[in-house]
Amino acid sequence: MGEVVEQRCDWCHGNDLYIDYHDLEWGTPLYDEQLLFEFLVLEGAQAGLSWITILKKRENYRLAFDEFDPEKVARYDEKKVAELLGNAGIVRNKLKIHSAINNARQMLEIKETGISFTEFLWQTVDGVPIQNEFSTMKEVPASTPLSDQLCKRLKKAGFNFVGSTICYAFMQATGMVNDHLLRCPRHTECRDQALSNSKSGF
């Protein structure tokens, strides 16, 4: 049997923005609350669209949503919603915009209970990234029992646009699961980062 040649995941090709995202972010264990909130908003915004569409709008989103500062987003009023609906640089969907505001408020409510948003999310995998070992994209699921669990917990806490498929994409993006294919060099990198973090704690 020949030696396996390292190669990026199949979905990552043809676009420098996509490649950079794959090589630098996707699957890296993420614990920063503001960045976790950013990904939650962006994954919700992606519903029905392609991820590359959202990546192309990401910087516009950061400008429009005050760098995803949940304290600021939670205070948005209808005047701000109208402003966002007029912003061609983001997905101008009223439900998705209201969802981002609502989710910021729910995030702050979680923090008021004495648990960090990071801890709330990472409890889904007991704080330890799951290391999957997929050889082909066909093996990678769209959702799992754990994403079902996260979906239910978020909905119970009042979040929306957090279906199980969205939650699994969020878990993949933020490194709660390592779904880089085995032949991808990022699989080992993300696994090593997970091991390092588990030793030092987060």
TIROPA-705593 format. One record per residue: x, y, z of N, C-alpha, C, CB in turn; residue in one letter. Coordinates in Angstrom, 2 decimals, always signed. Glycine has a CB too. Example, Ala and Ser with C-alpha at 12.3 -4.5 7.8 and 13.67 -1.06 7.14 Angstrom:
REM TIROPA-705593
PT      nx      ny      nz     cax     cay     caz      cx      cy      cz     cbx     cby     cbz aa
PT  +13.19   -5.69   +7.80  +12.30   -4.50   +7.80  +13.20   -3.30   +7.80  +11.31   -4.47   +9.05  A
PT  +12.85   -2.25   +7.08  +13.67   -1.06   +7.14  +12.90   +0.03   +7.87  +14.08   -0.60   +5.72  S
REM end
This chain:
REM TIROPA-705593
PT      nx      ny      nz     cax     cay     caz      cx      cy      cz     cbx     cby     cbz aa
PT   +0.85   -1.19   +0.00   +0.00   +0.00   +0.00   +0.89   +1.24   +0.00   -0.96   +0.00   +1.23  M
PT   +0.59   +2.21   -0.87   +1.41   +3.40   -0.98   +1.21   +4.35   +0.19   +1.11   +4.11   -2.25  G
PT   +2.16   +5.23   +0.35   +2.11   +6.20   +1.43   +1.01   +7.23   +1.17   +3.47   +6.89   +1.59  E
PT   +0.27   +7.58   +2.21   -0.79   +8.57   +2.07   -0.19   +9.96   +1.90   -1.74   +8.53   +3.29  V
PT   -0.59  +10.65   +0.83   -0.07  +11.98   +0.56   -0.93  +13.00   +1.29   -0.05  +12.26   -0.97  V
PT   -0.27  +13.90   +2.02   -1.02  +14.92   +2.75   -1.70  +15.86   +1.75   -0.09  +15.72   +3.69  E
PT   -2.96  +16.15   +2.03   -3.74  +16.99   +1.13   -4.86  +17.64   +1.94   -4.32  +16.16   -0.05  Q
PT   -5.13  +18.91   +1.65   -6.19  +19.60   +2.36   -7.54  +18.90   +2.18   -6.28  +21.04   +1.88  R
PT   -8.45  +19.18   +3.10   -9.81  +18.64   +3.01  -10.45  +19.04   +1.67  -10.68  +19.15   +4.20  C
PT  -11.29  +18.17   +1.16  -11.86  +18.34   -0.19  -12.60  +19.65   -0.37  -12.80  +17.20   -0.49  D
PT  -13.26  +20.12   +0.69  -14.09  +21.32   +0.54  -13.27  +22.59   +0.37  -15.00  +21.46   +1.73  W
PT  -11.99  +22.49   +0.66  -11.13  +23.68   +0.66  -10.32  +23.77   -0.63  -10.19  +23.66   +1.88  C
PT  -10.81  +24.51   -1.58  -10.07  +24.66   -2.84  -10.61  +25.86   -3.63  -10.18  +23.37   -3.70  H
PT   -9.77  +26.36   -4.48  -10.21  +27.36   -5.45  -10.39  +28.78   -4.96  -11.44  +26.93   -6.02  G
PT  -10.13  +29.04   -3.68  -10.35  +30.38   -3.18   -9.38  +30.63   -2.02  -11.82  +30.59   -2.73  N
PT   -8.58  +31.69   -2.12   -7.58  +31.97   -1.08   -8.22  +32.20   +0.28   -6.75  +33.18   -1.47  D
PT   -9.40  +32.83   +0.30  -10.09  +33.09   +1.55  -10.48  +31.77   +2.23  -11.35  +33.96   +1.30  L
PT  -10.97  +30.85   +1.43  -11.35  +29.52   +1.92  -10.12  +28.77   +2.45  -12.04  +28.71   +0.81  Y
PT   -9.04  +28.83   +1.68   -7.82  +28.11   +2.06   -7.25  +28.67   +3.36   -6.77  +28.21   +0.93  I
PT   -7.21  +29.99   +3.49   -6.70  +30.60   +4.72   -7.57  +30.22   +5.92   -6.63  +32.13   +4.58  D
PT   -8.87  +30.21   +5.70   -9.79  +29.84   +6.79   -9.55  +28.40   +7.21  -11.27  +30.03   +6.34  Y
PT   -9.39  +27.53   +6.23   -9.12  +26.12   +6.51   -7.79  +25.94   +7.24   -9.12  +25.30   +5.21  H
PT   -6.77  +26.62   +6.76   -5.42  +26.43   +7.28   -5.19  +27.09   +8.64   -4.42  +26.96   +6.30  D
PT   -5.93  +28.14   +8.93   -5.64  +28.93  +10.13   -6.72  +28.87  +11.21   -5.43  +30.34   +9.74  L
PT   -7.95  +28.54  +10.83   -9.02  +28.62  +11.81   -9.83  +27.34  +11.99   -9.94  +29.71  +11.43  E
PT  -10.36  +26.81  +10.91  -11.34  +25.73  +11.01  -10.77  +24.54  +11.78  -11.78  +25.28   +9.62  W
PT  -11.45  +24.16  +12.84  -11.01  +23.02  +13.63  -10.06  +23.34  +14.77  -10.37  +22.04  +12.74  G
PT   -9.60  +24.58  +14.84   -8.72  +24.98  +15.94   -9.55  +25.18  +17.21   -7.93  +26.27  +15.59  T
PT   -9.22  +24.54  +18.31   -9.99  +24.73  +19.54  -10.05  +26.20  +19.92   -9.38  +23.91  +20.69  P
PT  -11.28  +26.71  +20.07  -11.49  +28.14  +20.29  -12.21  +28.35  +21.62  -12.31  +28.76  +19.12  L
PT  -11.66  +29.25  +22.44  -12.22  +29.46  +23.77  -12.57  +30.92  +24.06  -11.25  +28.97  +24.81  Y
PT  -12.22  +31.81  +23.15  -12.51  +33.23  +23.32  -14.01  +33.48  +23.15  -11.69  +34.08  +22.31  D
PT  -14.64  +34.04  +24.18  -16.10  +34.20  +24.16  -16.61  +35.04  +23.01  -16.56  +34.80  +25.44  E
PT  -15.91  +36.13  +22.73  -16.37  +37.02  +21.66  -16.26  +36.34  +20.30  -15.57  +38.33  +21.67  Q
PT  -15.20  +35.58  +20.09  -15.05  +34.85  +18.83  -16.07  +33.72  +18.73  -13.63  +34.30  +18.69  L
PT  -16.36  +33.08  +19.85  -17.39  +32.03  +19.84  -18.74  +32.63  +19.47  -17.47  +31.33  +21.22  L
PT  -19.03  +33.81  +20.01  -20.27  +34.49  +19.65  -20.28  +34.85  +18.16  -20.46  +35.76  +20.51  F
PT  -19.14  +35.31  +17.67  -19.03  +35.63  +16.24  -19.38  +34.41  +15.38  -17.62  +36.13  +15.91  E
PT  -18.79  +33.28  +15.72  -19.07  +32.08  +14.93  -20.52  +31.65  +15.04  -18.16  +30.94  +15.38  F
PT  -21.11  +31.82  +16.22  -22.52  +31.45  +16.38  -23.41  +32.31  +15.48  -22.95  +31.61  +17.86  L
PT  -23.11  +33.60  +15.42  -23.87  +34.50  +14.55  -23.65  +34.15  +13.07  -23.46  +35.97  +14.81  V
PT  -22.39  +33.93  +12.70  -22.08  +33.66  +11.30  -22.64  +32.33  +10.84  -20.59  +33.68  +11.08  L
PT  -22.59  +31.31  +11.70  -23.16  +30.02  +11.32  -24.68  +30.13  +11.15  -22.82  +28.94  +12.37  E
PT  -25.31  +30.93  +11.99  -26.74  +31.16  +11.83  -27.05  +31.93  +10.56  -27.29  +31.90  +13.03  G
PT  -26.19  +32.90  +10.24  -26.38  +33.69   +9.03  -26.21  +32.84   +7.78  -25.40  +34.86   +9.00  A
PT  -25.42  +31.78   +7.90  -25.13  +30.93   +6.74  -26.31  +30.06   +6.33  -23.95  +30.06   +7.04  Q
PT  -27.26  +29.84   +7.23  -28.38  +28.93   +6.95  -28.98  +29.22   +5.58  -29.45  +29.06   +8.04  A
PT  -28.96  +28.21   +4.71  -29.50  +28.34   +3.36  -28.52  +28.93   +2.36  -30.71  +29.18   +3.39  G
PT  -27.32  +29.27   +2.82  -26.30  +29.87   +1.95  -25.02  +29.05   +2.02  -26.03  +31.34   +2.34  L
PT  -24.05  +29.40   +1.21  -22.75  +28.73   +1.26  -21.85  +29.44   +2.27  -22.08  +28.69   -0.14  S
PT  -20.91  +28.69   +2.85  -20.02  +29.28   +3.84  -19.10  +30.31   +3.21  -19.18  +28.20   +4.53  W
PT  -18.72  +30.11   +1.95  -17.84  +31.08   +1.31  -18.54  +32.43   +1.17  -17.39  +30.57   -0.08  I
PT  -19.85  +32.41   +1.00  -20.62  +33.66   +0.94  -20.46  +34.43   +2.24  -22.11  +33.38   +0.67  T
PT  -20.52  +33.71   +3.36  -20.38  +34.35   +4.67  -18.95  +34.81   +4.89  -20.81  +33.38   +5.79  I
PT  -17.98  +34.01   +4.50  -16.58  +34.42   +4.66  -16.29  +35.72   +3.92  -15.64  +33.31   +4.17  L
PT  -16.86  +35.86   +2.75  -16.65  +37.08   +1.96  -17.26  +38.30   +2.64  -17.23  +36.91   +0.55  K
PT  -18.27  +38.07   +3.45  -18.96  +39.16   +4.13  -18.48  +39.35   +5.58  -20.45  +38.92   +4.11  K
PT  -17.54  +38.52   +6.00  -17.16  +38.48   +7.41  -16.66  +39.82   +7.94  -16.10  +37.43   +7.61  R
PT  -15.78  +40.48   +7.20  -15.27  +41.77   +7.66  -16.38  +42.81   +7.72  -14.14  +42.26   +6.74  E
PT  -17.31  +42.74   +6.77  -18.46  +43.65   +6.81  -19.30  +43.38   +8.06  -19.31  +43.49   +5.54  N
PT  -19.45  +42.10   +8.40  -20.19  +41.74   +9.61  -19.50  +42.31  +10.85  -20.31  +40.21   +9.73  Y
PT  -18.19  +42.20  +10.90  -17.47  +42.71  +12.06  -17.67  +44.21  +12.24  -15.97  +42.39  +11.94  R
PT  -17.66  +44.93  +11.14  -17.90  +46.36  +11.20  -19.34  +46.66  +11.60  -17.58  +47.01   +9.85  L
PT  -20.27  +45.94  +11.00  -21.69  +46.20  +11.23  -22.13  +45.81  +12.64  -22.52  +45.45  +10.22  A
PT  -21.50  +44.77  +13.19  -21.91  +44.26  +14.50  -20.89  +44.57  +15.61  -22.12  +42.76  +14.42  F
PT  -20.23  +45.73  +15.49  -19.32  +46.19  +16.55  -18.34  +45.11  +16.99  -20.11  +46.66  +17.75  D
PT  -17.72  +44.45  +15.99  -16.73  +43.40  +16.26  -17.32  +42.25  +17.09  -15.52  +43.99  +17.00  E
PT  -18.65  +42.09  +17.01  -19.37  +41.03  +17.72  -19.22  +41.14  +19.24  -18.87  +39.67  +17.27  F
PT  -19.18  +42.37  +19.72  -19.18  +42.60  +21.16  -20.60  +42.34  +21.66  -18.70  +44.06  +21.51  D
PT  -20.83  +41.27  +22.41  -22.20  +40.93  +22.81  -22.87  +42.00  +23.66  -22.21  +39.63  +23.57  P
PT  -22.08  +42.75  +24.44  -22.64  +43.82  +25.26  -23.28  +44.89  +24.38  -21.55  +44.45  +26.16  E
PT  -22.64  +45.20  +23.26  -23.15  +46.21  +22.34  -24.30  +45.65  +21.50  -22.04  +46.73  +21.42  K
PT  -24.12  +44.44  +20.98  -25.15  +43.85  +20.12  -26.45  +43.67  +20.90  -24.68  +42.49  +19.56  V
PT  -26.35  +43.31  +22.16  -27.54  +43.09  +22.99  -28.38  +44.37  +23.15  -27.13  +42.57  +24.38  A
PT  -27.76  +45.52  +22.93  -28.47  +46.80  +23.10  -29.04  +47.34  +21.79  -27.55  +47.82  +23.70  R
PT  -28.88  +46.61  +20.71  -29.40  +47.10  +19.42  -30.93  +47.26  +19.49  -29.01  +46.13  +18.27  Y
PT  -31.41  +48.37  +18.92  -32.85  +48.62  +18.87  -33.34  +48.54  +17.42  -33.19  +50.01  +19.48  D
PT  -34.61  +48.85  +17.21  -35.19  +48.73  +15.87  -34.55  +49.70  +14.87  -36.69  +48.98  +15.93  E
PT  -34.07  +50.83  +15.36  -33.36  +51.77  +14.48  -32.10  +51.11  +13.95  -33.02  +53.09  +15.23  K
PT  -31.38  +50.40  +14.84  -30.17  +49.70  +14.43  -30.51  +48.55  +13.49  -29.40  +49.17  +15.66  K
PT  -31.61  +47.86  +13.75  -32.04  +46.77  +12.86  -32.30  +47.31  +11.46  -33.32  +46.07  +13.42  V
PT  -32.96  +48.45  +11.38  -33.24  +49.06  +10.08  -31.93  +49.42   +9.36  -34.11  +50.32  +10.25  A
PT  -30.96  +49.91  +10.14  -29.65  +50.24   +9.57  -28.98  +48.97   +9.01  -28.74  +50.90  +10.65  E
PT  -29.05  +47.89   +9.76  -28.45  +46.63   +9.32  -29.15  +46.07   +8.09  -28.49  +45.61  +10.44  L
PT  -30.47  +46.22   +8.03  -31.22  +45.74   +6.87  -30.86  +46.52   +5.61  -32.72  +45.84   +7.14  L
PT  -30.31  +47.71   +5.79  -29.89  +48.51   +4.64  -28.43  +48.32   +4.29  -30.15  +49.96   +4.91  G
PT  -27.76  +47.43   +5.01  -26.33  +47.20   +4.80  -26.12  +46.06   +3.81  -25.62  +46.89   +6.15  N
PT  -25.70  +46.41   +2.60  -25.52  +45.40   +1.55  -24.33  +44.49   +1.81  -25.36  +46.08   +0.21  A
PT  -23.52  +44.83   +2.80  -22.33  +44.02   +3.08  -22.59  +42.79   +3.93  -21.33  +44.86   +3.75  G
PT  -23.83  +42.66   +4.44  -24.19  +41.50   +5.24  -25.41  +40.81   +4.64  -24.46  +41.90   +6.71  I
PT  -25.81  +39.70   +5.24  -27.03  +39.03   +4.80  -28.21  +39.81   +5.38  -27.06  +37.50   +5.25  V
PT  -28.98  +40.43   +4.50  -30.06  +41.31   +4.97  -31.35  +40.51   +5.18  -30.30  +42.45   +3.96  R
PT  -31.32  +39.74   +6.23  -32.45  +38.90   +6.59  -32.89  +39.32   +7.99  -32.08  +37.37   +6.54  N
PT  -34.11  +39.81   +8.10  -34.58  +40.38   +9.37  -34.56  +39.35  +10.50  -35.98  +40.93   +9.21  K
PT  -34.95  +38.12  +10.19  -34.98  +37.08  +11.21  -33.58  +36.78  +11.73  -35.61  +35.81  +10.66  L
PT  -32.61  +36.73  +10.82  -31.23  +36.44  +11.21  -30.62  +37.59  +12.01  -30.38  +36.16   +9.98  K
PT  -30.96  +38.81  +11.66  -30.45  +39.97  +12.40  -31.04  +40.00  +13.81  -30.79  +41.28  +11.65  I
PT  -32.34  +39.78  +13.91  -32.98  +39.73  +15.23  -32.41  +38.57  +16.06  -34.51  +39.59  +15.09  H
PT  -32.10  +37.48  +15.38  -31.52  +36.32  +16.06  -30.18  +36.68  +16.69  -31.35  +35.15  +15.10  S
PT  -29.34  +37.40  +15.97  -28.03  +37.80  +16.50  -28.19  +38.65  +17.76  -27.24  +38.59  +15.43  A
PT  -29.16  +39.56  +17.74  -29.40  +40.42  +18.90  -29.93  +39.59  +20.07  -30.41  +41.55  +18.54  I
PT  -30.90  +38.75  +19.78  -31.45  +37.88  +20.82  -30.38  +36.99  +21.42  -32.59  +37.02  +20.25  N
PT  -29.55  +36.41  +20.57  -28.53  +35.49  +21.07  -27.47  +36.20  +21.92  -27.86  +34.78  +19.92  N
PT  -27.19  +37.45  +21.59  -26.27  +38.24  +22.43  -26.87  +38.41  +23.82  -25.98  +39.62  +21.79  A
PT  -28.16  +38.68  +23.86  -28.83  +38.88  +25.15  -28.85  +37.59  +25.96  -30.27  +39.39  +24.94  R
PT  -29.10  +36.48  +25.28  -29.12  +35.19  +25.98  -27.73  +34.82  +26.49  -29.66  +34.09  +25.06  Q
PT  -26.72  +35.16  +25.71  -25.34  +34.90  +26.12  -25.03  +35.65  +27.41  -24.35  +35.32  +25.00  M
PT  -25.46  +36.90  +27.48  -25.21  +37.69  +28.68  -25.98  +37.13  +29.88  -25.60  +39.16  +28.44  L
PT  -27.17  +36.62  +29.63  -27.95  +36.01  +30.72  -27.25  +34.77  +31.27  -29.37  +35.65  +30.22  E
PT  -26.65  +33.99  +30.38  -25.90  +32.81  +30.83  -24.75  +33.24  +31.73  -25.36  +32.00  +29.61  I
PT  -24.06  +34.29  +31.33  -22.92  +34.75  +32.12  -23.35  +35.26  +33.49  -22.17  +35.85  +31.37  K
PT  -24.57  +35.80  +33.57  -25.07  +36.29  +34.84  -25.32  +35.17  +35.84  -26.35  +37.07  +34.63  E
PT  -25.43  +33.94  +35.35  -25.64  +32.80  +36.24  -24.33  +32.33  +36.87  -26.30  +31.64  +35.49  T
PT  -23.22  +32.92  +36.41  -21.93  +32.57  +36.99  -21.12  +31.59  +36.16  -22.14  +32.00  +38.33  G
PT  -21.63  +31.22  +34.99  -20.89  +30.33  +34.10  -20.50  +31.11  +32.85  -21.73  +29.06  +33.73  I
PT  -19.29  +30.92  +32.38  -18.87  +31.63  +31.18  -19.54  +31.00  +29.96  -17.33  +31.60  +31.03  S
PT  -19.70  +31.79  +28.91  -20.29  +31.28  +27.68  -19.41  +30.18  +27.10  -20.48  +32.42  +26.65  F
PT  -18.11  +30.34  +27.25  -17.17  +29.32  +26.78  -17.43  +27.99  +27.48  -15.71  +29.77  +27.02  T
PT  -17.56  +28.04  +28.78  -17.80  +26.82  +29.54  -19.14  +26.19  +29.17  -17.75  +27.10  +31.04  E
PT  -20.15  +27.04  +29.01  -21.48  +26.55  +28.64  -21.42  +25.75  +27.34  -22.47  +27.74  +28.49  F
PT  -20.72  +26.28  +26.36  -20.63  +25.61  +25.06  -19.77  +24.35  +25.13  -20.06  +26.56  +24.03  L
PT  -18.61  +24.48  +25.77  -17.66  +23.37  +25.78  -18.07  +22.22  +26.69  -16.31  +23.88  +26.21  W
PT  -19.06  +22.44  +27.53  -19.60  +21.34  +28.33  -20.14  +20.23  +27.42  -20.71  +21.85  +29.26  Q
PT  -20.50  +20.62  +26.19  -21.05  +19.66  +25.24  -20.10  +18.49  +25.00  -21.37  +20.35  +23.91  T
PT  -18.81  +18.78  +25.03  -17.81  +17.73  +24.80  -16.95  +17.52  +26.04  -16.92  +18.08  +23.58  V
PT  -17.48  +17.91  +27.19  -16.76  +17.79  +28.46  -15.41  +18.50  +28.43  -16.56  +16.32  +28.81  D
PT  -15.35  +19.58  +27.64  -14.14  +20.39  +27.60  -13.01  +19.82  +26.78  -13.66  +20.62  +28.96  G
PT  -13.24  +18.65  +26.16  -12.17  +17.98  +25.40  -12.59  +17.78  +23.94  -11.81  +16.61  +26.05  V
PT  -11.85  +18.38  +22.98  -12.21  +18.23  +21.58  -12.25  +16.77  +21.14  -11.22  +19.00  +20.72  P
PT  -13.28  +16.42  +20.39  -13.41  +15.06  +19.86  -12.55  +14.92  +18.62  -14.90  +14.73  +19.53  I
PT  -11.73  +13.88  +18.59  -10.83  +13.66  +17.45  -11.41  +12.58  +16.54   -9.40  +13.25  +17.95  Q
PT  -12.08  +13.03  +15.50  -12.61  +12.07  +14.52  -11.52  +11.64  +13.56  -13.80  +12.68  +13.75  N
PT  -11.72  +10.53  +12.91  -10.71   +9.98  +11.99  -11.38   +9.58  +10.68   -9.97   +8.76  +12.62  E
PT  -11.80  +10.59   +9.94  -12.49  +10.37   +8.68  -11.49  +10.41   +7.52  -13.59  +11.41   +8.47  F
PT  -11.70   +9.51   +6.58  -10.83   +9.45   +5.39  -11.45  +10.14   +4.19  -10.53   +8.00   +5.04  S
PT  -12.78  +10.22   +4.16  -13.47  +10.86   +3.04  -14.55  +11.79   +3.56  -14.08   +9.80   +2.10  T
PT  -14.94  +12.75   +2.73  -15.97  +13.70   +3.13  -17.32  +13.01   +3.34  -16.10  +14.79   +2.09  M
PT  -17.53  +11.89   +2.66  -18.80  +11.16   +2.80  -19.00  +10.66   +4.24  -18.85   +9.98   +1.82  K
PT  -17.91  +10.48   +4.95  -18.01   +9.99   +6.33  -18.36  +11.09   +7.32  -16.70   +9.35   +6.74  E
PT  -18.15  +12.32   +6.94  -18.37  +13.44   +7.87  -19.86  +13.71   +8.00  -17.62  +14.71   +7.38  V
PT  -20.40  +13.65   +9.21  -21.84  +13.84   +9.40  -22.26  +15.30   +9.32  -22.26  +13.27  +10.73  P
PT  -23.54  +15.52   +9.09  -24.10  +16.88   +9.09  -24.54  +17.27  +10.50  -25.29  +16.99   +8.12  A
PT  -24.80  +16.25  +11.32  -25.17  +16.48  +12.72  -24.90  +15.20  +13.49  -26.67  +16.90  +12.85  S
PT  -24.86  +15.30  +14.80  -24.58  +14.15  +15.66  -25.44  +14.25  +16.92  -23.06  +14.07  +16.04  T
PT  -25.49  +13.21  +17.72  -26.21  +13.31  +19.00  -25.70  +14.46  +19.87  -26.09  +12.01  +19.76  P
PT  -24.40  +14.75  +19.80  -23.86  +15.85  +20.59  -24.32  +17.21  +20.05  -22.33  +15.79  +20.61  L
PT  -24.42  +17.35  +18.74  -24.93  +18.61  +18.20  -26.42  +18.74  +18.51  -24.68  +18.71  +16.67  S
PT  -27.13  +17.60  +18.55  -28.53  +17.62  +18.99  -28.63  +18.14  +20.42  -29.16  +16.20  +18.89  D
PT  -27.70  +17.67  +21.24  -27.68  +18.07  +22.65  -27.40  +19.56  +22.79  -26.63  +17.27  +23.42  Q
PT  -26.40  +20.06  +22.05  -26.08  +21.48  +22.10  -27.25  +22.31  +21.61  -24.82  +21.77  +21.27  L
PT  -27.88  +21.85  +20.54  -29.06  +22.53  +19.99  -30.14  +22.66  +21.06  -29.60  +21.76  +18.77  C
PT  -30.44  +21.58  +21.75  -31.49  +21.59  +22.77  -31.13  +22.52  +23.93  -31.73  +20.18  +23.30  K
PT  -29.86  +22.50  +24.34  -29.44  +23.36  +25.45  -29.52  +24.83  +25.07  -28.01  +23.00  +25.89  R
PT  -29.10  +25.16  +23.85  -29.16  +26.55  +23.40  -30.60  +27.01  +23.26  -28.42  +26.71  +22.06  L
PT  -31.45  +26.17  +22.69  -32.86  +26.56  +22.53  -33.54  +26.73  +23.89  -33.61  +25.50  +21.69  K
PT  -33.20  +25.85  +24.83  -33.77  +25.95  +26.18  -33.34  +27.26  +26.83  -33.33  +24.75  +27.05  K
PT  -32.14  +27.72  +26.49  -31.62  +28.98  +27.05  -32.15  +30.20  +26.30  -30.10  +28.98  +27.01  A
PT  -32.97  +29.96  +25.25  -33.59  +31.07  +24.54  -32.95  +31.47  +23.23  -33.61  +32.23  +25.41  G
PT  -31.90  +30.76  +22.80  -31.24  +31.07  +21.53  -32.10  +30.60  +20.36  -29.84  +30.41  +21.48  F
PT  -31.89  +31.23  +19.21  -32.53  +30.73  +17.99  -31.54  +30.72  +16.82  -33.75  +31.58  +17.63  N
PT  -31.95  +30.15  +15.71  -31.06  +29.83  +14.58  -29.92  +28.96  +15.08  -30.51  +31.14  +13.91  F
PT  -30.27  +27.95  +15.86  -29.27  +27.04  +16.42  -29.74  +25.59  +16.25  -29.03  +27.36  +17.92  V
PT  -30.21  +25.25  +15.05  -30.58  +23.88  +14.77  -29.38  +22.96  +14.87  -31.21  +23.77  +13.39  G
PT  -29.62  +21.67  +14.89  -28.53  +20.72  +15.11  -27.46  +20.79  +14.02  -29.09  +19.30  +15.18  S
PT  -27.87  +21.00  +12.77  -26.89  +21.11  +11.68  -26.02  +22.35  +11.85  -27.61  +21.15  +10.31  T
PT  -26.65  +23.47  +12.22  -25.90  +24.70  +12.49  -24.95  +24.48  +13.66  -26.87  +25.87  +12.78  I
PT  -25.45  +23.79  +14.70  -24.61  +23.53  +15.87  -23.41  +22.66  +15.52  -25.42  +22.87  +16.97  C
PT  -23.62  +21.67  +14.64  -22.48  +20.82  +14.29  -21.45  +21.59  +13.48  -22.95  +19.59  +13.52  Y
PT  -21.91  +22.42  +12.56  -20.98  +23.26  +11.80  -20.21  +24.18  +12.74  -21.73  +24.10  +10.73  A
PT  -20.90  +24.68  +13.76  -20.26  +25.52  +14.78  -19.21  +24.72  +15.55  -21.31  +26.09  +15.75  F
PT  -19.54  +23.49  +15.92  -18.61  +22.64  +16.65  -17.38  +22.31  +15.82  -19.30  +21.34  +17.09  M
PT  -17.58  +22.10  +14.53  -16.44  +21.85  +13.63  -15.55  +23.08  +13.53  -16.95  +21.44  +12.22  Q
PT  -16.18  +24.23  +13.33  -15.43  +25.47  +13.12  -14.60  +25.84  +14.34  -16.37  +26.60  +12.78  A
PT  -15.17  +25.61  +15.53  -14.51  +26.06  +16.76  -13.69  +24.97  +17.43  -15.54  +26.57  +17.73  T
PT  -13.51  +23.85  +16.75  -12.61  +22.82  +17.23  -13.16  +21.93  +18.33  -11.40  +23.44  +17.71  G
PT  -14.45  +21.99  +18.58  -15.02  +21.04  +19.53  -14.94  +19.62  +18.98  -16.49  +21.40  +19.85  M
PT  -14.97  +19.55  +17.66  -14.69  +18.29  +16.97  -13.63  +18.56  +15.91  -15.99  +17.66  +16.34  V
PT  -12.75  +17.64  +15.72  -11.72  +17.75  +14.68  -12.17  +16.89  +13.49  -10.30  +17.29  +15.22  N
PT  -12.73  +17.55  +12.49  -13.23  +16.83  +11.32  -12.35  +17.02  +10.09  -14.63  +17.28  +11.01  D
PT  -11.11  +17.48  +10.30  -10.18  +17.47   +9.18   -9.94  +16.01   +8.79   -8.82  +18.19   +9.55  H
PT   -9.88  +15.74   +7.51   -9.63  +14.38   +7.05   -8.24  +13.93   +7.50   -9.77  +14.28   +5.52  L
PT   -8.07  +12.65   +7.65   -6.80  +12.11   +8.15   -5.62  +12.51   +7.28   -6.88  +10.60   +8.25  L
PT   -5.85  +12.63   +5.98   -4.73  +12.97   +5.09   -4.38  +14.45   +5.14   -5.06  +12.57   +3.66  R
PT   -5.22  +15.25   +5.78   -5.01  +16.70   +5.83   -4.01  +17.03   +6.93   -6.36  +17.44   +6.08  C
PT   -3.00  +17.83   +6.64   -2.00  +18.18   +7.66   -2.61  +18.89   +8.87   -0.92  +19.05   +7.06  P
PT   -3.74  +19.52   +8.68   -4.39  +20.23   +9.78   -4.99  +19.27  +10.81   -5.48  +21.15   +9.24  R
PT   -5.24  +18.04  +10.43   -5.78  +17.08  +11.38   -4.83  +16.90  +12.56   -6.04  +15.73  +10.69  H
PT   -3.56  +16.69  +12.24   -2.55  +16.51  +13.28   -2.34  +17.79  +14.07   -1.23  +16.05  +12.68  T
PT   -2.32  +18.93  +13.38   -2.11  +20.21  +14.05   -3.21  +20.49  +15.06   -2.05  +21.35  +13.01  E
PT   -4.46  +20.26  +14.66   -5.59  +20.52  +15.56   -5.61  +19.52  +16.71   -6.92  +20.46  +14.78  C
PT   -5.23  +18.29  +16.41   -5.16  +17.27  +17.47   -4.11  +17.65  +18.50   -4.84  +15.89  +16.88  R
PT   -2.95  +18.11  +18.03   -1.88  +18.50  +18.95   -2.27  +19.71  +19.79   -0.60  +18.79  +18.17  D
PT   -2.99  +20.66  +19.17   -3.45  +21.83  +19.91   -4.44  +21.41  +20.99   -4.10  +22.85  +18.97  Q
PT   -5.30  +20.46  +20.66   -6.28  +19.97  +21.63   -5.58  +19.31  +22.80   -7.25  +18.98  +20.97  A
PT   -4.54  +18.53  +22.52   -3.79  +17.86  +23.58   -3.09  +18.87  +24.47   -2.77  +16.89  +22.99  L
PT   -2.53  +19.90  +23.85   -1.83  +20.93  +24.58   -2.78  +21.68  +25.50   -1.16  +21.90  +23.63  S
PT   -3.97  +22.00  +24.97   -4.95  +22.73  +25.76   -5.49  +21.88  +26.92   -6.10  +23.19  +24.87  N
PT   -5.63  +20.57  +26.68   -6.16  +19.71  +27.73   -5.19  +19.60  +28.90   -6.46  +18.31  +27.16  S
PT   -3.91  +19.79  +28.62   -2.91  +19.73  +29.68   -2.85  +21.02  +30.48   -1.54  +19.42  +29.09  K
PT   -3.06  +22.12  +29.77   -2.96  +23.42  +30.43   -4.29  +23.94  +30.94   -2.37  +24.42  +29.48  S
PT   -5.39  +23.36  +30.44   -6.73  +23.83  +30.81   -7.10  +25.05  +30.01   -6.80  +24.14  +32.31  G
PT   -8.37  +25.46  +30.08   -8.77  +26.65  +29.34   -9.67  +27.53  +30.21   -9.49  +26.26  +28.03  F
REM end
